C-alpha cells in the first residue's frame, strides 16, 4: 500500500504535495452561480451547495 510506504519513509501519514499549479474553476459564470445558490438557500451547507453545483468544496 502506498500510504504504508509513505509512512515508513517519512513517519507521517500526510500526503505528499504534488507539483504544478492547482486547477481553479473560478470563472465569472461560476461565481454568479454560487452567489445565486447562496442567496436562494443561505442555510444549506457548503458540501450540499458544492454537490448541487458540481463543484469541489
N, C-alpha and C positions, 0 to 999 in steps of 0.2 A: 504494500500500500504506500502511496506517495506521501501521505501525511506522516506515516511512521518514519520513513526515511528522512523527511524534513526535520522531524523532532529529534532524531538521533544526531543529525548533522548540526542543528542549531540550538537544541534544547528549548525549542519554542514551537508551539502549535500554530503560530501566526503564519498566514500565507505570505509567500514572497511577493514583493512588488513586481509588477510587470512593466517592461519597457514600453515606451511610446506614449502618445497623447491619449487621454481619456476621451471617449466619444461623448458628445453633447447633443442633445436634441432640443436646444433652446432656440427655437425659431419664433418669429412674431406670431405665427399661427398657433403654435403650441402654447405660448404664453397666454394668448387670448382664450384658448380652450380651457386652460387651467383656471384662469380668472373667472370665467363664466361658471365653471363647475363649483368653484368655491363660493361664489355669490348665490348660486342656486341651493347648495347643500353645505352650509358652513360647519355643521356639526359632524359631518362624515369624516372618517379617519383618512389620513394620508395614504394608507395602504389601500383602502377602498377606492379613493379617488384615482390612484395610480392604476389600479386594475381596470377601472371603468374607462380610463383614458388610454389604456395600453401603454403606460409609461413605467419606467423603473422608479422606485421610491427615491 
